[in-house]
């Protein structure tokens, strides 16, 4: 008899609502936002990446991987010196899988699938102490 309202992105995996339904909940999915690529900042990002001014690129969802590639151009994104000069950092295994499928090797993956976990993983990668 539990009813769950699930506000989420317009495009999202169905793992959570399916699990809730399997547990007996009546789930209502309410798409409340969508991610769009407008290209603003793409030139500045390409320039900074080309000049070697970026140490890491973070991906917090599969859509951020797809949008990064769309905004910067697939050829450009995939040709970056991943692992050498620029580390690709992922919030978790699903995002990492999407990145790899799209030609971006993941160098850092959070063990806790949160922003805090991603920051911790990057800090450990770069040898930074937690404050």
C-alpha positions as CSV (number, residue, x, y, z in Angstrom):
1,X,0.0,0.0,0.0
2,X,3.0,2.3,-0.1
3,X,2.8,5.1,-2.6
4,X,6.0,6.8,-3.9
5,X,6.3,10.0,-5.9
6,X,9.7,9.9,-7.7
7,X,10.7,13.3,-9.1
8,X,13.7,12.7,-11.4
9,X,15.2,13.6,-14.8
10,X,13.2,13.1,-17.9
11,X,15.8,10.5,-19.1
12,X,16.8,8.2,-16.2
13,X,17.4,4.5,-15.5
14,X,14.4,2.5,-14.3
15,X,16.3,0.6,-11.6
16,X,14.9,2.5,-8.6
17,X,11.2,2.5,-9.7
18,X,11.4,-1.2,-10.7
19,X,12.9,-2.1,-7.3
20,X,10.2,-0.1,-5.5
21,X,7.5,-1.8,-7.5
22,X,9.0,-5.2,-6.8
23,X,8.8,-4.3,-3.1
24,X,5.1,-3.6,-3.6
25,X,5.0,0.1,-3.9
26,X,2.8,2.1,-6.3
27,X,5.3,4.4,-8.0
28,X,4.5,7.6,-9.8
29,X,7.4,8.9,-11.9
30,X,7.4,12.7,-12.2
31,X,10.0,14.0,-14.7
32,X,10.9,17.4,-13.4
33,X,14.0,18.3,-15.4
34,X,15.8,17.6,-18.6
35,X,19.4,18.1,-19.5
36,X,20.1,20.1,-22.7
37,X,23.3,20.9,-24.4
38,X,23.5,24.5,-25.5
39,X,27.2,24.6,-26.4
40,X,27.9,27.6,-24.2
41,X,31.4,27.2,-22.8
42,X,32.4,24.5,-25.2
43,X,35.0,26.7,-26.9
44,X,36.5,27.8,-23.6
45,X,36.6,24.1,-22.5
46,X,38.3,23.0,-25.7
47,X,40.8,25.7,-25.4
48,X,41.7,24.9,-21.7
49,X,41.9,21.2,-22.5
50,X,44.1,21.9,-25.6
51,X,46.5,24.1,-23.5
52,X,46.8,21.4,-20.8
53,X,45.2,23.6,-18.2
54,X,42.8,20.8,-17.0
55,X,43.9,18.0,-14.8
56,X,40.6,16.2,-14.5
57,X,37.2,16.0,-16.1
58,X,34.4,14.7,-13.8
59,X,31.4,12.8,-14.9
60,X,28.4,12.5,-12.5
61,X,26.0,10.6,-14.8
62,X,25.9,8.9,-18.1
63,X,24.2,12.0,-19.5
64,X,27.2,14.2,-18.5
65,X,29.4,11.9,-20.6
66,X,27.1,12.1,-23.6
67,X,26.7,15.8,-23.2
68,X,30.4,16.4,-22.9
69,X,31.0,14.5,-26.1
70,X,28.2,16.3,-27.9
71,X,29.3,19.8,-26.7
72,X,33.0,19.3,-27.5
73,X,32.7,17.0,-30.4
74,X,33.3,13.3,-30.2
75,X,36.6,13.3,-32.1
76,X,38.0,16.0,-29.9
77,X,36.8,14.4,-26.6
78,X,38.1,11.0,-27.5
79,X,41.4,12.3,-28.7
80,X,42.3,14.0,-25.4
81,X,45.4,12.6,-23.7
82,X,43.2,10.6,-21.2
83,X,45.3,9.1,-18.4
84,X,48.4,11.0,-19.4
85,X,47.6,14.6,-19.0
86,X,43.9,14.5,-18.2
87,X,42.2,12.0,-15.9
88,X,38.5,11.2,-16.5
89,X,36.8,10.7,-13.1
90,X,33.4,9.0,-12.7
91,X,30.9,8.9,-9.9
92,X,30.3,5.2,-10.3
93,X,30.3,2.1,-12.4
94,X,27.3,2.9,-14.7
95,X,28.8,6.2,-15.6
96,X,32.2,4.6,-16.1
97,X,30.7,2.0,-18.4
98,X,29.0,4.7,-20.5
99,X,32.3,6.7,-20.8
100,X,34.2,3.6,-21.9
101,X,31.6,2.7,-24.4
102,X,32.0,6.2,-25.8
103,X,35.8,6.1,-26.0
104,X,36.7,7.8,-22.8
105,X,38.9,5.7,-20.4
106,X,38.1,6.2,-16.8
107,X,41.1,6.8,-14.5
108,X,39.3,7.5,-11.3
109,X,36.0,6.0,-10.1
110,X,34.3,6.8,-6.8
111,X,33.6,3.9,-4.4
112,X,30.8,5.9,-2.8
113,X,28.5,7.0,-5.7
114,X,28.1,10.6,-4.4
115,X,29.7,13.9,-5.2
116,X,31.6,13.6,-1.9
117,X,32.8,10.1,-2.9
118,X,34.0,11.5,-6.3
119,X,35.9,14.3,-4.5
120,X,37.4,11.8,-2.2
121,X,38.5,9.6,-5.1
122,X,40.0,12.5,-6.9
123,X,41.8,13.7,-3.8
124,X,43.3,10.3,-3.3
125,X,44.3,10.1,-6.9
126,X,46.1,13.4,-6.8
127,X,47.6,12.7,-3.3
128,X,45.7,15.5,-1.6
129,X,44.9,15.3,2.1
130,X,41.3,15.7,3.3
131,X,40.8,18.9,5.3
